[in-house]
Amino acid sequence: MKILMENWRSYQKQLLKEGSKFSKELRSLIDDDQKLRNLFQQEIEKAGGWSQELVNQFVEKYKDQGARSDDIFDSKSVEEKFAKLFPKLDFSNFDDDDWNNFNALIMHQREPEHLEMRKKALSEMIKAKKWWRSLATDMARGANMLPELNGVKLSYGKDKDDDNGGKVDLLLKKKGMTWEQLVEKLGVKI
């Protein structure tokens, strides 16, 4: 799976030729973010499933790579680096690969001090029409605006849970709310 993703990203880069001047930094952050996650997934597959004992063994085995019992994937390190990079980003030059990497990174910025960064990111993602519904939903769940979605695998209109759209679209419709209204409730200016 990892090789397939790398080949896909390489193919995207060839088609698009050039992303932003931050493409390499975003890619590096994604690599750092996914390194321990991929290793843990391999350990889960070998062990036949997740267990606390497996987590403890993983942390011990990979502590030299940043794994800790309170942060087994060393996420804090990546989040801190991304938060420092964020103000420098020029979204107008992002290519699809940059947006994909950016989306994965901003989704992990869930600390209260990152709320304004997430709002700015959501605004930029809406302008670019890239991944914004996922971030808006995640932010709304974090603000307990859509408690019905806690623990639910999400889907959107293009996923077609039925003829009227995906789970999130249907919930918003049931609540009499549009995506624009949800974004406004999140305090994001479009």
PLY file of the C-alpha trace (Angstrom):
ply
format ascii 1.0
element vertex 190
property float x
property float y
property float z
element edge 189
property int vertex1
property int vertex2
end_header
0.00 0.00 0.00
2.82 2.38 0.92
4.61 1.76 -2.39
1.34 2.29 -4.27
0.85 5.68 -2.55
4.42 6.70 -3.32
3.99 5.74 -6.97
0.71 7.66 -7.14
2.29 10.78 -5.63
5.20 10.52 -8.03
2.78 10.19 -10.94
0.83 13.25 -9.75
4.04 15.27 -9.51
5.02 14.31 -13.05
1.63 15.39 -14.39
1.57 18.65 -12.48
5.31 19.29 -12.85
5.68 21.72 -9.96
3.90 22.49 -6.73
4.56 25.20 -4.22
8.00 26.04 -2.90
6.92 24.17 0.24
6.15 20.87 -1.51
9.27 19.16 -0.19
8.64 20.35 3.37
5.00 19.21 3.29
6.07 15.84 1.85
8.75 15.47 4.52
6.23 16.20 7.27
3.86 13.59 5.84
6.69 11.06 5.70
7.52 11.82 9.34
3.85 11.64 10.28
3.28 8.30 8.58
6.55 6.52 9.39
5.59 5.19 12.84
1.94 4.77 11.85
2.95 2.47 8.99
5.28 0.49 11.25
2.52 0.11 13.84
0.08 -1.07 11.18
2.58 -3.77 10.21
2.90 -4.81 13.86
-0.89 -5.00 14.20
-1.12 -7.21 11.11
1.63 -9.52 12.42
-0.02 -9.75 15.83
-3.49 -10.28 14.41
-4.98 -7.19 16.01
-4.50 -4.32 18.43
-3.74 -4.76 22.12
-2.28 -2.59 24.87
0.56 -5.08 25.16
1.33 -4.54 21.47
1.37 -0.76 22.03
3.78 -1.16 24.94
6.08 -3.39 22.89
5.95 -0.98 19.97
6.86 2.00 22.15
9.80 0.11 23.62
11.00 -1.05 20.20
10.72 2.38 18.52
11.49 4.78 21.36
14.69 5.82 19.57
12.46 7.04 16.69
10.23 9.13 18.96
7.56 6.62 20.04
6.34 7.32 23.59
3.52 5.86 25.63
1.66 9.19 25.50
2.42 9.79 21.78
3.21 6.50 20.08
3.48 8.04 16.60
5.53 11.09 17.70
2.68 13.25 16.37
3.49 16.23 18.57
6.82 16.70 16.83
5.18 16.82 13.39
2.36 19.07 14.64
4.87 21.55 16.04
6.88 21.64 12.81
3.71 22.07 10.76
2.46 24.90 13.01
5.75 26.75 12.39
5.51 26.20 8.63
1.84 27.15 8.33
2.19 30.98 8.36
4.71 30.80 5.50
2.53 28.77 3.13
1.42 30.26 -0.18
-1.76 28.35 -0.98
-2.12 29.90 -4.44
0.77 27.78 -5.70
-0.33 24.46 -4.19
-0.73 21.54 -6.56
-2.91 18.50 -5.81
-0.09 16.73 -4.01
0.46 19.76 -1.77
-3.26 19.90 -0.96
-3.35 16.17 -0.15
-0.38 16.50 2.17
-1.72 19.70 3.71
-5.10 18.08 4.35
-3.57 15.16 6.24
-1.45 17.51 8.33
-4.18 20.03 9.21
-6.54 17.24 10.24
-4.10 16.35 13.04
-3.91 19.93 14.39
-6.62 19.42 17.03
-5.17 21.22 20.02
-7.16 24.27 21.19
-4.26 26.58 20.33
-4.54 25.44 16.69
-8.17 26.56 16.21
-7.34 29.82 14.43
-4.89 28.00 12.16
-7.62 25.48 11.30
-10.08 28.29 10.55
-7.58 29.93 8.18
-6.88 26.53 6.61
-10.59 25.87 6.13
-11.03 29.24 4.45
-8.15 28.52 2.06
-9.40 24.99 1.36
-12.87 26.32 0.53
-11.38 28.86 -1.89
-9.37 26.09 -3.57
-12.27 23.60 -3.41
-9.95 21.02 -1.83
-10.85 18.68 1.05
-12.73 21.40 2.94
-15.79 19.32 3.88
-13.62 16.85 5.79
-11.99 19.63 7.80
-15.31 21.43 8.41
-16.85 18.19 9.66
-13.88 17.43 11.88
-13.99 20.93 13.36
-17.77 20.69 13.90
-17.37 17.34 15.66
-14.64 18.84 17.83
-16.98 21.70 18.76
-19.74 19.15 19.52
-21.93 20.68 16.80
-22.53 17.29 15.14
-22.53 14.78 18.02
-24.47 12.32 15.87
-21.28 11.79 13.87
-19.03 10.80 16.77
-17.62 7.36 16.06
-19.28 7.21 12.63
-17.38 6.55 9.41
-18.02 9.67 7.38
-19.13 10.02 3.80
-20.15 12.95 1.66
-22.42 13.48 -1.33
-20.06 12.01 -3.89
-19.86 8.83 -1.78
-23.62 8.37 -2.21
-24.94 6.54 0.82
-28.26 7.03 -0.94
-29.70 9.21 -3.70
-29.64 12.32 -1.52
-25.96 12.23 -0.62
-23.61 11.02 2.05
-24.04 10.75 5.81
-22.78 14.24 6.54
-24.88 15.83 3.81
-27.96 13.97 5.04
-27.38 15.02 8.65
-26.97 18.66 7.66
-30.14 18.44 5.58
-32.01 16.85 8.51
-30.83 19.73 10.73
-31.96 22.24 8.11
-28.40 23.45 7.69
-26.28 24.09 4.61
-22.53 23.64 4.38
-22.20 27.42 4.24
-24.16 27.77 7.48
-22.00 25.13 9.16
-18.84 26.95 8.09
-20.30 30.23 9.37
-21.12 28.61 12.74
-17.48 27.54 12.92
-16.52 31.21 12.69
-14.88 30.95 9.28
-15.23 33.74 6.77
-15.48 32.69 3.15
0 1
1 2
2 3
3 4
4 5
5 6
6 7
7 8
8 9
9 10
10 11
11 12
12 13
13 14
14 15
15 16
16 17
17 18
18 19
19 20
20 21
21 22
22 23
23 24
24 25
25 26
26 27
27 28
28 29
29 30
30 31
31 32
32 33
33 34
34 35
35 36
36 37
37 38
38 39
39 40
40 41
41 42
42 43
43 44
44 45
45 46
46 47
47 48
48 49
49 50
50 51
51 52
52 53
53 54
54 55
55 56
56 57
57 58
58 59
59 60
60 61
61 62
62 63
63 64
64 65
65 66
66 67
67 68
68 69
69 70
70 71
71 72
72 73
73 74
74 75
75 76
76 77
77 78
78 79
79 80
80 81
81 82
82 83
83 84
84 85
85 86
86 87
87 88
88 89
89 90
90 91
91 92
92 93
93 94
94 95
95 96
96 97
97 98
98 99
99 100
100 101
101 102
102 103
103 104
104 105
105 106
106 107
107 108
108 109
109 110
110 111
111 112
112 113
113 114
114 115
115 116
116 117
117 118
118 119
119 120
120 121
121 122
122 123
123 124
124 125
125 126
126 127
127 128
128 129
129 130
130 131
131 132
132 133
133 134
134 135
135 136
136 137
137 138
138 139
139 140
140 141
141 142
142 143
143 144
144 145
145 146
146 147
147 148
148 149
149 150
150 151
151 152
152 153
153 154
154 155
155 156
156 157
157 158
158 159
159 160
160 161
161 162
162 163
163 164
164 165
165 166
166 167
167 168
168 169
169 170
170 171
171 172
172 173
173 174
174 175
175 176
176 177
177 178
178 179
179 180
180 181
181 182
182 183
183 184
184 185
185 186
186 187
187 188
188 189
